[in-house]
Amino acid sequence: MRVRAYKPLHRARPADEAFPAALPYPTGWFCVGLSREWAPGAVRTLPFMGADVVVYRTRSGALRATRPYCPHLGAHLGAGGGVDGELLVCPFHRFAFAVDGTCARTPYGAPPKASLDVLPAKEAYGIVWVWHHADGAPPGWELPELPALARPRASCAVELAGHPQDVMENFVDYGHVKELHGVEHLDVVSAPKDDGPFYTMTFTVRRTLPLFSSLLPSVQEVDFRLLGLGAALILIEVPRYRIRAAQWMLPTPVAPGRIRYLLAANLVMDPAPRLPAPVRRAAERAGSSGMNRWTRYDTRADLVVFHHKAYVPHPRLNSGDGPIGAYRNWARQFYATGPDPMGHDVITIKS
């Protein structure tokens, strides 16, 4: 997937004493791409949490992620490395490593007692996820079961300044939804609810979309699901046209203060007796692409804010802002206890 760089209108504001960059990398599952980007034998290097991660697929289809450096003499496995059957082969001395990270074969001598620094990785909903924890702890929770609708067809990505917590906070920032996105009215059908690492809410929104007024109703019920701080899933139904749609927002930290923001969408039409299957599938592909393009267009104003904003640890909220404080308290669980590497408190909220 091509990841375009965001071109800011202004220079991003540097951290200062009044607005410190107080948020470190959060714990959780984060997207590194879509499953279809890895054919059997593919090896890709991606930025992830301030370092490289090498993600590869074996010939049988198993997908694995590892830190990039060979424990033999430090060659970068993503710079010329390859897959031989079920083994990842170093480009320097051709040492080969099994899916559990152990050295399984060398072209000369016995394999040393050495292992790759394997990272927890999995595929779910057609998305590739890698687990991150500041202390290297194993996954503390698993991704939930979701309907087949959640598997995306269309996607695009951009890299910019920002942090996943700010992206997720957008969904409970009711004031910005009206002022920045032109939503005329917002009703809370189901108040935000946290369930461990998951956060759910349902809204009814009224919004005039001139280009889509003939297709979409002006009032829609929208379900939001946050899967930690690495993923937001929006589910929409339009019963009048027998359409169901899913939109992903997937922010992944790639470096301090920078994220890769991937948007991915899927739209399906319930089978209609008079609509041939090939026509329906073509319409679904076009609808998925159109939905994702609209989301990219609609979030362009958010990107400007994300790229230039500073984290305010003690926000001065009013009654119309939404449950931002409650959301931030929920988000605390995704950070290691104690000070972050910059010496600031991880999260401080003034009640």
N, C-alpha and C positions, 0 to 999 in steps of 0.2 A: 504493500500500500504506500502510495506517495503521501508524505507528510509535508505540507507546506508551512513555511515560517510566517507567523503573523507580522505584518508590517504596521507598527504603531503610528498613531497620529502624532504622538508626543513621546519624548523619552520617558522610560519608566522611572518612577520616583525611587531614589535609593532609600534604604533604611536609615533612620536617624533616631535620636534619643526619644523623641515624642512618639514615633511610630516604629518600634522595633519589629524586625522580622521574627515573630515569636513562635512560629509553628514549624516544627521539624517534620521529617517524613513520618506519615502515619502508618500504623500497623494495618494489615488486611490483604485482601486479594485485589490485584490491579491488572488491568488489561494491557497486554503487550501486542495484541493484534488479533486477527480473525483466523479461525482454523484453516480456511481455504488458502491462506498465504504460505502454508507449509505442506508441500508435496512430500511424499516419501523420499528421504535422502537430503532434504533441504536443511541448510544451516544458515541462521541469520543472527547478526549481532545488533542489539538494541540498547539504547540508553535507559537505565532503570535505577532510580534512587541514587544518582550521583556516580554511577559506575556502569560498566558494560555488563550485559547478560547475554549469553549465547543460548539460543533456543533452536533445537533441532528435532527432526522427526526420523526415526529409524525406518528401515525398509519394511518392517511389519506394521508400521503406523503409530508406534508409541512415540509420544512427544515428551521431551525432557528439557530442563533449563539448568544451566550451570554458570558459575563465575568463569570468566574467560581464560584464565591462565593455567597452563599445563603445570602440574606439580613436579614434573621432571626438571625442566630448565626454563620454564616461564613463557613459552611461546603462547601467543594469542590464538585460541582454538577457532575463533571466528574469522581469522585472517588466513585463509587457505586450508583450514581444517575441513574434513569431510566425513561422510558416513559410509561405513563398510558393514552391510548387514544390520546388526544391532549395536555396532560399536561406533563411537565417535573417535576419529583418528586425528592425532596432532599433526600439523603440517611440518614440524621441525625434524623429529626423529621417528615419526610414524608410530609412536606409542598409541595404543588403542584402549579405550575405556568403555566399560559396560554401563548399562542404564542406571545401575546403582552407584556409579562413579568410580568403582575400583578399576585399577589397571589390569586388563585381562590379557594383553598380548604386546610383545615388542618384537621388532625384526632381528634383534640380537640379545642374547642373554635372557635370564628369567625376569618376568615382570616384577618391578619393585613393589613394596608395600606402600602404595600411594593412591590417593583418591582425589577426584575432582570435588570442588565445593558445590555440590548439587543443591539447587533451590527447589522448594515445593512448587509444582506447576500442575495445571489441569486444564481440560477443555470442558466447557459447559456452555450450552446455547449457541454453539458455533463460534465461541470466543475463547481465546487463550489467556489464562490467568496465571500470574506468578505471585506467590505469597511473600510479603515483606514483614519483618519484625526487627526492630533496632538491635535486639540482643541475639538475633538468630534463632529465636524460639520457633518450634513447629507450629503449624496452623492451629489456632484456637477455636475456629469455627469453620463450617463448611457452607458452600454456596447452596441456596435452596433449590428445590424443584420448581420449575417454571413451565408454563405452557409452551408448546412448539412454536407459537406465535413469536416468542422472544428471540428466535434465531434470525439474525439480520440478513437482508439481501443487499442493501446499499450502505455505503460508508464513506466517510471522508475524515481527515484529521488535520489539525493545525498545532504548531508548537508556539507557546507564548509564555510570558511571565504569569505566575499564579500559583494557587495551592488548592488541592482537592476540597478542603473544608469550605473554602469560599464558594466553590462551584456548587456543592451540595446545599449550602446555606441559602442559595437563591430560591429553593423550593419552599422555604418557610418565610421568606422575606416578602410578605404580601404587598407592602408599599411599592416595591420596585416593579412588581408584576403589572400594576396599573400604570405607573408613571413612565416606565421604560418601554413596555411592550404593548401599550394601548389596550389592555384588557379593560373593558368597560365596567364589569361587575364580577366579583368573586365571592362565592358562598362556600363555606366549609361544610361539606356533607359528613365527612368522618374526620374528626380532629387528629392531628399528628399523634401517632402511637409508636412507642419504641418497644421492640422485642429483642433484647440482646443486641446483636450487631445490625439488626434490621429496623427500618423506620418507614412507616406507611402513612398515607393520607389520601383523602379523596376530596376533590373540589368540583364545584360547578362554576364554569366561567362563561361569560357572555362577551363576545368579541366579534367585531365586523371585519371580515376578510374579503375584500372586494373580488379578488381573483378566484375565491373558492365559495362565494356566497350561494352559487347554484348547486353545490355539492354538499357542503357541510352546514349543519344547523348553527344558528348564531349562539345557542346555548348548548354546552357540552359538559358531560361528566367525565372527569379525568382522574385516573388512579396513578399515584406516584409510589414507587418503592425504592428505597435507598438500601443498597447492599454494602454496608460499611461506608467508608468515604471514597471508595473507588468506583462506584457505579450507581447511576440513577436510571430507573426504567419507568417510562410513561406508557400506560395502556389506555387506549381510546377505542370506543365502539360507536359506530354509526348504524343503528338498526335499520333505519329507513333504506339504506343502500346495501345492507348486509355486509358491511365492511368492519373489519377489526384491524387495529394497527398497534405497533410497538415501536417506541423510540428510545434508544439508549443514549445517555451522556456518560462518557467514560474518561475521567481525568486521571492521568498517571504521572507522578513526579519523575522527571528525567534528570534534574539537577537542582541544586538549592534555589528555590524560588521560581522554578520553571516546570511546566507541565506539557505533556502531549494530550490534547483534548480531542478524543475521537467521538464522532457522532455516527450512529448506525441505526438503520430503520428496517422495518418489515411491515408490509400491508398485505392482508389476505382478504379475499372475497369468498363468502360462503357460496358453494356451488349453486348455480342457477340452471334450471332445466334447459333453457334456450341458449345458454352460453357455452360454446365448445371449450373443452379443456385447454387447448393451446392458446385460444384467445384469452381465456381467464388468466393463465399463467403469464402471458405477455402483459396484460393489464396490471397484474400484481407487481411485476418487476418495474413497470413504469411508475406505478403508484408509490412503490417503496422509494425509488429514486427521487420522485417529486417531493415526497414527504421529507426526506432527508435534506434535500436542497432548501426547502422552506424553513426547516429548523436551523440550518446554517445561516440563512438570511435573517431569521428572527433573532438569533443569538449574537449577531454581529455587534450589537450595542453592549452586550455583556462582555465580549472579548476586550473591548476598549477599557471597561471598568476593571476587569481582572488584571489586565496587563499593567495598569497604572496604580491600582489601589494599594493601600497599606492595611495591615491587620490592626484593628483597634481592639485591645483586650478588654477595655471597659466601655462598651458602647452605650450611648445615651439614647435609649429607645423610648418611643411613645406608644400609645395604645393601638395604633394602626399598623405597626411594623410587623406584627406576627410573632410567633413563639420562637424568636431567635435565641433567647436565653436558654429555653428548655432544650433546643436543638444543640447548643454548644455544650450543655451539661451531658447530653447523650454522647457527643463526640469525644469527650474526655477519655473514654475507654480505649480509644485507638492510639494513645500515646503512652510511652513508657513513663513510669513515675519519676519524679525528680526533675532537675533542670535539664533543658535541652542543650545541645552542644554550644549554643551561643551564650549560655549563662542566664537565660531568661526563664521564667516560669513557663511550663508548656502551654497551659491555658489558664487565664484568669478571667472570671466573669463577675461583674458587680451586679448583685441582685437588685 
